[in-house]
Amino acid sequence: MALSDRYLSKFTSVWAQEIIEYLKGREQAGFNAVPMASNLLKLDRFCNERQLKAKVFSREDAEAYRLIRNHEALGTRYGRVSADKVFFATM
């Protein structure tokens, strides 16, 4: 399933452009980018909630992001955090 521009337009944080370029690159490499896009959308929302204005993801941000959310299973948390680690490793 290909990522649509409508889906990609949901990214609005300070990291939006980098996330979009990353997902397009993954898709061009032959990966299904939709599951990763879903997890990165959660990261994007988190950045907006914390009102991040600079392209810096501090240790405090990372610690807050990796906390288990209400009603979130441990496996779900693992998938969410792992996708974001891979993204930030490419920066």
N, C-alpha and C positions, 0 to 999 in steps of 0.2 A: 504494500500500500504506500503510495507516494504522499509526501507531505504537501499540502496545498498552501497557497499563499494566505488563504483565509485562516488556516491553522497557525501559520508562522506569524501572522499579524497579532496574535494574542500575546506575544512576548513584548513587554514594555519597560523592563527594568534597564538600569545602566548597562547591564550585560547583554541586552537584547540582540544587538548586531552580532556579537561574538557567538552567541548561542545559535542564531540562525545560520551563520556561516558554518559553524561546526556541524550542525544537523544536515545541511546540504552536502557537506563534504562526506559525511558518513553515508548518506544516501547514494552519492555518486560512486562511492567505493563498493556499493552493492549490499550494504546493510539495510535492514528495515529500521528506519529511524523513528518510527512512530512511538514505540514503547519508551525510547530514551527521551523523545520530545515531551511525553507526558510527565516524566520525572523532572525534566529541566523546567517545565512550566511551573512546577511546584517551587523550584529554586527561584525562578523569576518572581513569583508572587511573594516569596519570603523576602527577597531583596527590596521589593516595593514596600512591604509592610515595615521593614526596618529603615525605610527611606534612605537607602544607600545612594549617594550621589557620585561617588568616585568608584573607579574599577579596582576596588580593594575588598577582599573578603578576609576579614581579620580572624584571629583565633577565637575571639568572642562570638563572632558571627557563626563560625563553623561549629562551635560547641552548642550554640542555641539551635542551629539547624539540625544537628544530629539527634537531638532529644526526640524521644518517641512521642508522637502526637496522640491526642485522644482517640481511642478506638483503633489505633494503628497496630497491626501485628508486627512482631519483630522482623519477619521476612519482608514485609512491605517497607519497613524502615531501611532494611539492608539494601533493597533495590533502589530506593530513592537516594540514599547517600552514596551508593556505589556509582551510579550514573553521574553524579555531580563530581565525584573524585576524578573520574575519567575526563570529564570536561575540563576541570581546572588543571589537570596534568598537562593538557595541550596548550595552555596559555603561557 
